[in-house]
Amino acid sequence: MEKLLTLAQAQEIQAEIYQLDTDLDIMTFENGRLKDISSSLQSGISLRLIKDRKIGFTYTRNLTDREELLRNGLVTLRAGAEAYFDFPRTGSRPELKTYDPAIESLTNTALAAECQRIHRILSGLTQAQVNLYAYKYVYRQRVLNTSGTDLQAKSSAYHMQAMLLLPGGSSGIRRGITGKSFLPASDELLNFLVELTNPAFRETRPQTGNMKVLFMPEAMYALTWRLKTGTSGKSVYQKESPIADKLEQKIFDEKLTVYDDPLNDQMPMATAFDSEGTPCRKLTIVDRGVLKNFYYDLEYAGRMKVPPTGHGNRSSAFGGDPITIKPNPALDYLYIAPGGHGFENLVKAMDRGIIVGGVLGAHSGNIPNGDFSIGLSPGLYVENGVIRGRVNEAMIAGNIYDLLKEIVAIEDTVYPTFSGTYPSILFDNVRVATRN
Amino acid sequence: MIDKLKTILARADADYADLRYETKRETKISFNGPELTHVTVSTTDGYVLRILKGGGFSTLAFTREADAEKALRTALENARLIAKNSRQPVRLAAAEAIQDEFMPKLEEDPRKIGLDEKIELTKKYNALARSNPNIATTSIGYSETIREKHFASTEGAAVREDLVTLGISGLITSRDGNLIQNARVAVGGSSGFLVLRNREEEFEKKKKVVLDLLKAQPVPGGVHNVILNNSLAGVFTHEAFGHFSEADLIEDNPTMRQKMHLGAKLGKDILNIVDDPTKPGQLGFYKYDDEGVPGAAVPLLRNGVLCGRLHSRRTAAEFGEPVNGHCVAEDFSYAPIIRMGTIFITPGADEIEELFAKLGDGLYILDAKGGQTSGENFTFGAQYGYRVKNGKVSDMVRDINLTGNLYQTMQNITAIAEDFRLSETGGCGKGQTNIRSCHGAPHILVRNVVIGGK
């Protein structure tokens, strides 16, 4: 790596290298059968070059030919995309406890045994088909640049998700657990899944209309996707954000607090620096309904002439390979602060409404505007605080900038999901379209 | 390279093994608003190993040649573990061990066109899309992906094939006060760079749509009779029906497997659906899948009756149905999985005008904005639409998302037009992205569709 930087420096070019090595095992259990184990051992290098206020970007998997990598980088540099920043010099960062060596001794045999155990328990409690998905993941990342930054971290993650399928296919109630190493699924988790699933074997046909809607954490990404878009420095710069002029204004219900916390190493994948080497910090996005901050990477901080917030991440809303994605503003460690109500009490508070366990079509619709119009997958109909059954072919629609003003109550516990760590939230007055 | 793959495979203690090596060359150019914001030219490579041992079948993707031994060892352990935890052993359906090299015929090879020309063409289309004060911004990019694939198996297969995929696509955003609207634009394909030239009309058309959307009303939620244009009918075919033609999605789901038995009457007699990746020139074309099996045209629905299914070698054996070459990976990071190639509804008998006359009052909705399926239920978005009164198209409507149940909706397709169009760019995300996922259809009339509205 250092040789590559030296080669660039010899041509008076600023250079940044992002290196990522990953070791991943994914296990899939469907209907009591170990269907698949997919493993991968991947490495990769991204190279960014800056010279004369222009920036280039290239990447490779194997650094067998430094000259070719640099040549590709120079071709893109000459193409002339504007650079709005220099690579920063970031000194040492606080060492987070992101790696648990116990993950190395977690065998796939042990993972399979845990999946079998969970399947046995759940199958005894429900007639629903049980599908399980588990993975263990170790990754090492390094950011170094010609300004003197050289940051490294090693992290581990374990995740297991159980889903109980409802009649009609692959829609079901699901919940996962996540840790830096193996965590057995608790009885509480498994019982929760069963208690929601069993009443949903009945089909109900509620009338179209406005009603209360309880978004479970697993469905929350449909809303936070739009919030992430609206508060991104990129959207603000591109004049796509409807809340660009709303900083320090109360735009949501005061029960809502949203923040990004990459430093919380109780959770796996925590990091003290972003993928450009900018120091990370906890950043409040919404504090008791008041919009507090937008978030930036180096590029959009440079364009807006504001300090970067440490959100230059190599991720996208549709996933993707970090090596191939150039850094862009991304909230990858989002939390919604818990409220004061147990999940059962939230259900009891619904005179008439829908529990949204998952959604279909979160990616369609006018995301910058905050609009959503999503299928329920699944939706459970509640009347007088009791789950009456599942709802087929139903959609809910609205706009998050209206919906997040209509919060009735927030659950007292948060759960990690792929998009962030969220509680369930009960909303009022949501439009639900059904066949009736 | 094939010899190197064979050497590695010779060390596999397996009942069957295959190894795929790919070099992936990508060029991407992005404009945001007036500005060129991103250019990358990159070359990456890696291997995917699959091992069948004692009835267990596992996959391992690796990027360093030095990891080949570890990959062989780990994949073997995983295959044994799967065998131990499965009720029935995995078998692979027989397939001819093909030895062939196939390079697609391109109308202008993008490798022979300079980066500057690609930037200039993208810049031109981006400028067209931006040329109105109510266009807030654009996000339009050029994408060139070239997979150079090498495949070998312990059965003696040795296949070399290139896949070249090109597109210029993106989002056009309009704004009027606090109202923000957007629409997608895309041109592209697998036939070479020529497909990207002289496409100004497409960008002009989508600019007009996104400006008109600023004056459109939100669609009322509820149940509507609708005509879907080619793009939306193609997405419906892909999302609602096509995924359940993929054997891996239903094999461990007894409910779906029962409902999707061959011979099931799923639609009216007028409905015929085919998946055909074999026609050169269309986006989804390939000669061999990533198991080295020739891609084949598969009639899926004939006169409304389910008559075929898409398979890998593993699922073909499990279902006792023919292998048809539909097992495809995104790239060297992934195991191949069952994929649609080019799925479409075959043209019907009605002229488009007759379709509108049959609709009477309802909605005409156009151009896909993403779709998703879960079990029998699907949801997909439309970029824009129009109210239809007495068979005549009137006001534009926006914020359109549809949901439905596969089986009910298939029965509700009551008329099919004689026109036909295939998609030019893809992006199905079934665990991994298939940028060559192609779909198409005539205009179709569907009754009683649930629309979310706003």
Interface residues (C-beta under 8 A of the other chain):
Chain A: D25 E30 N31 G32 R33 L34 K35 D36 I37 S38 S39 S40 L41 Q42 S43 G44 G56 F57 T58 Y59 T60 R61 N62 E68 N72 V75 T76 A79 G80 A81 E82 N108 T109 A112 Q116 Q129 N131 L165 L166 P167 G168 G169 S170 S171 T208 Q238 K239 E240 P242 E299 F318 G319 G320 D321 I323 T324 K326 G358 L360 G361 A362 H363 S364 G365 N366 P368 N369 D371 S373 I374 G375 S377 N392 E393 A394 M395 I396 A397 G398 N399 R431 A433 T434 R435
Chain B: E26 I29 N32 G33 E35 L36 T37 H38 V39 T40 V41 S42 T43 T44 D45 G46 S58 T59 L60 A61 F62 T63 R64 E65 D67 K70 A71 T74 A75 E77 N78 L81 I82 N85 S86 R87 L115 D116 I119 A136 T137 S139 T173 R175 N178 L179 I180 Q181 N182 G221 G222 V223 L249 D252 N253 P254 T255 M256 S333 A335 K369 G370 G371 Q372 T373 S374 G375 E376 N377 F378 T379 F380 G381 R398 D399 I400 N401 T403 G404 N405 Q408 G429 T433 N448 V450 I451 G452 G453 K454
